Amino acid sequence: MSHRVTGPSNYYDRKLIRELWKTKRRIWKKISKKLSGPRRNRVEANLYRINRKTKQNDVIVIPGKVLGIGELDHKLTIACLDCSKSARKKIEDSGSKVISIEELLEQNPEGKNLKVFY
């Protein structure tokens, strides 16, 4: 019995992966490849790690989930697949904003000036 590579079962995740891949941009293809792998390999980024590795007004992409451990002390734009309730509240309290990866793809199809968390 051989194992079949299936990818995510969520329709919206599969659709996002296809749209990212079709852009033909290296940064979006890397994110697509990361999202198409197993869920256990997805990124889970805590706020203290995001705060430590970013600067004011950065735009970052997290191909996974943002968790609420820590605080943000500067403004960011965070595009992620999912976000915990506590993380979303802390991000909005710091003046930053959370958007989906689809929204960021529409705003920035070229993928310029983005930081990707792996």
MARMIMI-573558 format. One record per atom (N, C-alpha, C, O): residue in one letter; x, y, z; atom name. Coordinates in steps of 0.05 Angstrom, whole numbers, plus 5000, padded with zeros to 4 digits. Atoms other than C-alpha are relative to their C-alpha. Layout:
<pts>
a, X, Y, Z, CA
...
</pts>
This chain:
<pts>
m, 5017, 4977, 5000, N
m, 5000, 5000, 5000, CA
m, 5018, 5025, 5000, C
m, 5035, 5028, 5017, O
s, 4984, 4976, 5002, N
s, 5030, 5066, 4979, CA
s, 4984, 5024, 5012, C
s, 4960, 5024, 5012, O
h, 5013, 4976, 4989, N
h, 5016, 5134, 5010, CA
h, 4997, 5020, 4978, C
h, 5014, 5024, 4961, O
r, 5007, 4979, 5020, N
r, 4983, 5187, 4968, CA
r, 5003, 5027, 5012, C
r, 4994, 5032, 5035, O
v, 4998, 4973, 4991, N
v, 5000, 5260, 4975, CA
v, 4973, 5013, 4994, C
v, 4965, 5015, 4971, O
t, 5026, 4989, 5004, N
t, 4933, 5294, 4985, CA
t, 4998, 5030, 5004, C
t, 4983, 5043, 4990, O
g, 5002, 4971, 4995, N
g, 4945, 5364, 5012, CA
g, 4977, 5006, 5018, C
g, 4965, 4987, 5029, O
p, 5022, 4993, 4982, N
p, 4894, 5403, 5052, CA
p, 4973, 4992, 4990, C
p, 4968, 4991, 4966, O
s, 5027, 5008, 5008, N
s, 4822, 5380, 5053, CA
s, 4981, 5024, 4999, C
s, 4959, 5021, 4988, O
n, 5017, 4976, 5000, N
n, 4794, 5450, 5064, CA
n, 4999, 5012, 4972, C
n, 5020, 5018, 4961, O
y, 5003, 4989, 5027, N
y, 4766, 5477, 4999, CA
y, 5013, 5027, 4997, C
y, 5026, 5032, 4977, O
y, 4989, 4973, 5002, N
y, 4787, 5549, 5013, CA
y, 5030, 5000, 5001, C
y, 5043, 5016, 4988, O
d, 4971, 5002, 4999, N
d, 4858, 5529, 5031, CA
d, 5011, 4990, 4973, C
d, 5031, 5000, 4963, O
r, 4991, 5010, 5026, N
r, 4864, 5489, 4966, CA
r, 4998, 5022, 4978, C
r, 5015, 5025, 4961, O
k, 5004, 4979, 5020, N
k, 4836, 5548, 4926, CA
k, 5022, 5021, 5004, C
k, 5033, 5031, 4984, O
l, 4979, 4981, 4995, N
l, 4886, 5596, 4960, CA
l, 5027, 4990, 4989, C
l, 5042, 5005, 4977, O
i, 4975, 5012, 5009, N
i, 4944, 5548, 4944, CA
i, 5002, 5002, 4970, C
i, 5023, 5009, 4959, O
r, 5000, 4998, 5030, N
r, 4924, 5546, 4870, CA
r, 5004, 5029, 4991, C
r, 5019, 5034, 4972, O
e, 4997, 4972, 5008, N
e, 4917, 5622, 4866, CA
e, 5028, 5010, 5004, C
e, 5039, 5025, 4988, O
l, 4972, 4992, 4995, N
l, 4985, 5633, 4898, CA
l, 5019, 4988, 4980, C
l, 5037, 5002, 4971, O
w, 4982, 5014, 5019, N
w, 5018, 5582, 4852, CA
w, 4998, 5013, 4972, C
w, 5018, 5015, 4958, O
k, 5004, 4989, 5027, N
k, 4987, 5614, 4789, CA
k, 5013, 5027, 4996, C
k, 5015, 5036, 4973, O
t, 4989, 4973, 5003, N
t, 5019, 5682, 4803, CA
t, 5027, 4999, 4987, C
t, 5036, 5019, 4975, O
k, 4973, 5004, 5012, N
k, 5087, 5655, 4779, CA
k, 5021, 5017, 5014, C
k, 5043, 5021, 5003, O
r, 4981, 4985, 4984, N
r, 5122, 5698, 4832, CA
r, 5013, 4982, 5020, C
r, 4999, 4966, 5033, O
r, 4986, 5019, 4983, N
r, 5175, 5663, 4873, CA
r, 4990, 5001, 5029, C
r, 4987, 4980, 5041, O
i, 5008, 4997, 4972, N
i, 5152, 5690, 4941, CA
i, 4973, 4986, 5004, C
i, 4968, 4973, 5024, O
w, 5027, 5012, 4997, N
w, 5079, 5669, 4929, CA
w, 5001, 4970, 4996, C
w, 4986, 4955, 5008, O
k, 4997, 5029, 5004, N
k, 5101, 5600, 4903, CA
k, 5011, 4987, 5025, C
k, 5003, 4964, 5032, O
k, 4989, 5012, 4976, N
k, 5142, 5588, 4966, CA
k, 4978, 4998, 5022, C
k, 4977, 4978, 5036, O
i, 5022, 5000, 4980, N
i, 5082, 5606, 5010, CA
i, 4980, 4978, 4992, C
i, 4970, 4964, 5009, O
s, 5018, 5020, 5009, N
s, 5038, 5561, 4967, CA
s, 5011, 4972, 5007, C
s, 4996, 4954, 5015, O
k, 4988, 5026, 4994, N
k, 5086, 5503, 4975, CA
k, 4999, 4994, 5030, C
k, 4995, 4971, 5038, O
k, 5001, 5004, 4971, N
k, 5089, 5513, 5051, CA
k, 4972, 4993, 5009, C
k, 4968, 4976, 5026, O
l, 5028, 5005, 4993, N
l, 5013, 5514, 5055, CA
l, 4990, 4973, 4990, C
l, 4972, 4961, 5002, O
s, 5010, 5025, 5011, N
s, 5005, 5451, 5013, CA
s, 5011, 4976, 5014, C
s, 5003, 4953, 5009, O
g, 4989, 5022, 4985, N
g, 5046, 5409, 5061, CA
g, 4981, 4992, 5023, C
g, 4959, 5003, 5026, O
p, 5016, 5009, 4977, N
p, 5020, 5373, 5123, CA
p, 4995, 5022, 5020, C
p, 5011, 5041, 5022, O
r, 5008, 4979, 4981, N
r, 4985, 5415, 5176, CA
r, 5021, 5001, 5023, C
r, 5025, 5022, 5034, O
r, 4981, 5001, 4978, N
r, 5037, 5393, 5228, CA
r, 5025, 5016, 4993, C
r, 5041, 5023, 5011, O
n, 4977, 4984, 5008, N
n, 5090, 5430, 5187, CA
n, 4994, 5029, 4996, C
n, 5012, 5044, 4988, O
r, 5007, 4972, 5003, N
r, 5053, 5496, 5185, CA
r, 5013, 5016, 5023, C
r, 5019, 5006, 5044, O
v, 4987, 4982, 4982, N
v, 5082, 5556, 5221, CA
v, 4980, 5008, 5022, C
v, 4957, 5014, 5016, O
e, 5015, 4989, 4978, N
e, 5056, 5576, 5290, CA
e, 5018, 5021, 5012, C
e, 5038, 5015, 5026, O
a, 4983, 4978, 4991, N
a, 5085, 5644, 5307, CA
a, 4987, 5015, 5024, C
a, 4964, 5023, 5022, O
n, 5009, 4985, 4977, N
n, 5078, 5677, 5375, CA
n, 5006, 5029, 4996, C
n, 5024, 5037, 4981, O
l, 4996, 4971, 5004, N
l, 5072, 5752, 5381, CA
l, 5027, 5010, 5009, C
l, 5038, 5028, 4997, O
y, 4974, 4991, 4991, N
y, 5137, 5759, 5420, CA
y, 5021, 4995, 4979, C
y, 5040, 5011, 4976, O
r, 4981, 5006, 5022, N
r, 5175, 5726, 5362, CA
r, 4996, 5019, 4977, C
r, 5015, 5029, 4965, O
i, 5006, 4981, 5021, N
i, 5140, 5770, 5311, CA
i, 5011, 5028, 5008, C
i, 5023, 5041, 4991, O
n, 4991, 4974, 4991, N
n, 5156, 5832, 5353, CA
n, 5030, 5002, 4999, C
n, 5041, 5023, 4991, O
r, 4971, 5000, 5000, N
r, 5229, 5813, 5359, CA
r, 5012, 5001, 4972, C
r, 5034, 5013, 4969, O
k, 4988, 5002, 5027, N
k, 5240, 5800, 5285, CA
k, 4990, 5020, 4980, C
k, 4996, 5018, 4956, O
t, 5011, 4980, 5019, N
t, 5202, 5859, 5254, CA
t, 5006, 5028, 5010, C
t, 5014, 5033, 5032, O
k, 4997, 4972, 4994, N
k, 5207, 5934, 5251, CA
k, 4974, 5014, 4994, C
k, 4954, 5002, 4985, O
q, 5024, 4984, 5004, N
q, 5156, 5990, 5247, CA
q, 4991, 4999, 4971, C
q, 5007, 5001, 4953, O
n, 5013, 5000, 5026, N
n, 5108, 5986, 5188, CA
n, 5008, 4978, 4981, C
n, 5005, 4981, 4957, O
d, 4994, 5023, 5017, N
d, 5133, 5919, 5162, CA
d, 4974, 4986, 4992, C
d, 4953, 4988, 5005, O
v, 5022, 5017, 5009, N
v, 5086, 5874, 5122, CA
v, 5010, 4972, 5001, C
v, 5030, 4966, 4987, O
i, 4991, 5028, 4998, N
i, 5093, 5801, 5141, CA
i, 4979, 4980, 4992, C
i, 4955, 4985, 4995, O
v, 5018, 5022, 5008, N
v, 5063, 5736, 5116, CA
v, 5007, 4976, 5018, C
v, 5030, 4969, 5020, O
i, 4996, 5024, 4983, N
i, 5054, 5677, 5163, CA
i, 4983, 4978, 4988, C
i, 4959, 4978, 4990, O
p, 5016, 5022, 5011, N
p, 5034, 5613, 5126, CA
p, 4992, 4980, 5021, C
p, 5000, 4957, 5021, O
g, 5008, 5017, 4978, N
g, 5001, 5585, 5188, CA
g, 4983, 5017, 5019, C
g, 4966, 5033, 5011, O
k, 5016, 4987, 4980, N
k, 4973, 5611, 5253, CA
k, 5016, 5019, 5018, C
k, 5039, 5013, 5024, O
v, 4988, 4981, 4981, N
v, 4989, 5671, 5298, CA
v, 4988, 4994, 5027, C
v, 4964, 4993, 5030, O
l, 5009, 5005, 4973, N
l, 4986, 5656, 5372, CA
l, 5005, 5024, 5018, C
l, 5022, 5040, 5012, O
g, 5000, 4976, 4984, N
g, 4976, 5706, 5428, CA
g, 5020, 5002, 5022, C
g, 5015, 5018, 5041, O
i, 4980, 4998, 4979, N
i, 5037, 5696, 5472, CA
i, 5019, 5022, 4994, C
i, 5033, 5022, 4974, O
g, 4983, 4976, 5003, N
g, 5073, 5762, 5480, CA
g, 4984, 5024, 4993, C
g, 4960, 5024, 4994, O
e, 5012, 4974, 5006, N
e, 5060, 5834, 5460, CA
e, 5013, 5011, 4975, C
e, 5035, 5004, 4968, O
l, 4988, 4985, 5022, N
l, 5071, 5879, 5400, CA
l, 5004, 5029, 5009, C
l, 4986, 5040, 5022, O
d, 4996, 4973, 4992, N
d, 5102, 5947, 5411, CA
d, 5004, 5019, 4976, C
d, 5012, 5042, 4980, O
h, 4999, 4984, 5023, N
h, 5101, 5973, 5340, CA
h, 4979, 4991, 4980, C
h, 4968, 4969, 4982, O
k, 5022, 5005, 5019, N
k, 5052, 5976, 5281, CA
k, 5011, 4982, 4977, C
k, 5033, 4985, 4967, O
l, 4994, 5019, 5021, N
l, 5052, 5919, 5230, CA
l, 4975, 4995, 4984, C
l, 4953, 5002, 4992, O
t, 5022, 5013, 5015, N
t, 5009, 5889, 5176, CA
t, 5006, 4971, 4999, C
t, 5027, 4963, 4988, O
i, 4995, 5029, 4999, N
i, 5003, 5814, 5187, CA
i, 4979, 4986, 4983, C
i, 4955, 4988, 4988, O
a, 5017, 5017, 5017, N
a, 4975, 5768, 5134, CA
a, 5005, 4971, 5009, C
a, 5027, 4961, 5008, O
c, 4996, 5027, 4990, N
c, 4962, 5698, 5161, CA
c, 4976, 4983, 4992, C
c, 4955, 4993, 4983, O
l, 5021, 5019, 5007, N
l, 4921, 5636, 5148, CA
l, 4979, 5000, 5022, C
l, 4955, 4998, 5017, O
d, 5018, 5001, 4978, N
d, 4891, 5637, 5218, CA
d, 5012, 5016, 5023, C
d, 5037, 5020, 5024, O
c, 4991, 4983, 4978, N
c, 4896, 5678, 5282, CA
c, 4983, 4994, 5024, C
c, 4958, 4992, 5022, O
s, 5016, 5005, 4976, N
s, 4876, 5663, 5354, CA
s, 4986, 5025, 5009, C
s, 4994, 5047, 5001, O
k, 5015, 4977, 4991, N
k, 4826, 5708, 5388, CA
k, 5017, 5019, 5016, C
k, 5016, 5044, 5013, O
s, 4984, 4983, 4984, N
s, 4876, 5734, 5439, CA
s, 5021, 5014, 4984, C
s, 5028, 5037, 4989, O
a, 4980, 4988, 5017, N
a, 4928, 5747, 5385, CA
a, 4987, 5023, 4984, C
a, 4999, 5045, 4981, O
r, 5014, 4979, 5016, N
r, 4877, 5786, 5343, CA
r, 4995, 5024, 5017, C
r, 4999, 5047, 5008, O
k, 5006, 4977, 4982, N
k, 4858, 5829, 5403, CA
k, 5025, 5015, 5006, C
k, 5025, 5040, 5005, O
k, 4974, 4987, 4994, N
k, 4931, 5844, 5421, CA
k, 5011, 5015, 4976, C
k, 5022, 5037, 4978, O
i, 4991, 4987, 5024, N
i, 4948, 5860, 5349, CA
i, 4985, 5026, 4995, C
i, 4996, 5047, 4989, O
e, 5016, 4977, 5005, N
e, 4890, 5908, 5341, CA
e, 5004, 5021, 5022, C
e, 5003, 5045, 5016, O
d, 4994, 4980, 4979, N
d, 4906, 5941, 5409, CA
d, 5026, 5014, 4995, C
d, 5029, 5037, 5004, O
s, 4975, 4987, 5005, N
s, 4976, 5956, 5385, CA
s, 4999, 5019, 4976, C
s, 5019, 5032, 4970, O
g, 5002, 4983, 5023, N
g, 4950, 5993, 5324, CA
g, 5007, 4986, 4974, C
g, 5006, 4998, 4953, O
s, 4993, 5016, 5024, N
s, 4970, 5938, 5276, CA
s, 4974, 4989, 4988, C
s, 4952, 4992, 5000, O
k, 5024, 5013, 5011, N
k, 4922, 5901, 5230, CA
k, 5007, 4972, 4989, C
k, 5029, 4966, 4981, O
v, 4998, 5028, 5009, N
v, 4910, 5829, 5211, CA
v, 4982, 4998, 4975, C
v, 4959, 5005, 4975, O
i, 5015, 5005, 5024, N
i, 4889, 5811, 5141, CA
i, 5005, 4971, 4991, C
i, 5023, 4958, 5001, O
s, 4996, 5027, 5011, N
s, 4882, 5746, 5103, CA
s, 5021, 5000, 4978, C
s, 5027, 5021, 4967, O
i, 4980, 5002, 5021, N
i, 4933, 5721, 5054, CA
i, 4988, 5007, 4973, C
i, 5002, 5019, 4956, O
e, 5013, 4993, 5025, N
e, 4882, 5729, 4998, CA
e, 4999, 5030, 4996, C
e, 5003, 5040, 4974, O
e, 5001, 4971, 5002, N
e, 4873, 5803, 5014, CA
e, 5028, 5012, 4993, C
e, 5030, 5030, 4977, O
l, 4973, 4990, 5006, N
l, 4949, 5814, 5014, CA
l, 5007, 4994, 4971, C
l, 5020, 5010, 4958, O
l, 4994, 5007, 5028, N
l, 4954, 5778, 4947, CA
l, 4986, 5020, 4981, C
l, 4998, 5027, 4961, O
e, 5014, 4980, 5017, N
e, 4902, 5826, 4918, CA
e, 5014, 5027, 5002, C
e, 5016, 5041, 4982, O
q, 4987, 4974, 4996, N
q, 4938, 5887, 4948, CA
q, 5028, 5001, 4988, C
q, 5036, 5022, 4978, O
n, 4972, 5001, 5008, N
n, 5008, 5865, 4929, CA
n, 5005, 4975, 4983, C
n, 5018, 4956, 4993, O
p, 4997, 5024, 5016, N
p, 5007, 5815, 4871, CA
p, 5030, 4995, 4992, C
p, 5037, 4972, 4986, O
e, 4971, 5004, 5007, N
e, 5082, 5827, 4857, CA
e, 5015, 4987, 5023, C
e, 5036, 4975, 5019, O
g, 4986, 5012, 4977, N
g, 5101, 5806, 4928, CA
g, 5023, 5017, 5009, C
g, 5043, 5006, 5020, O
k, 4978, 4983, 4993, N
k, 5146, 5866, 4939, CA
k, 4999, 5009, 5030, C
k, 4977, 5012, 5041, O
n, 4997, 4990, 4972, N
n, 5171, 5887, 5009, CA
n, 4984, 4983, 5020, C
n, 4971, 4994, 5038, O
l, 5013, 5018, 4981, N
l, 5143, 5826, 5045, CA
l, 5021, 4985, 5015, C
l, 5043, 4979, 5005, O
k, 4984, 5018, 4984, N
k, 5174, 5786, 5101, CA
k, 4983, 4975, 5005, C
k, 4960, 4977, 5011, O
v, 5014, 5025, 4996, N
v, 5155, 5712, 5106, CA
v, 5012, 4986, 5024, C
v, 5036, 4983, 5026, O
f, 4991, 5015, 4976, N
f, 5159, 5674, 5172, CA
f, 4998, 4971, 4994, C
f, 4977, 4961, 4986, O
y, 5000, 5029, 5004, N
y, 5179, 5601, 5166, CA
y, 5005, 4986, 5025, C
y, 5005, 4961, 5025, O
</pts>
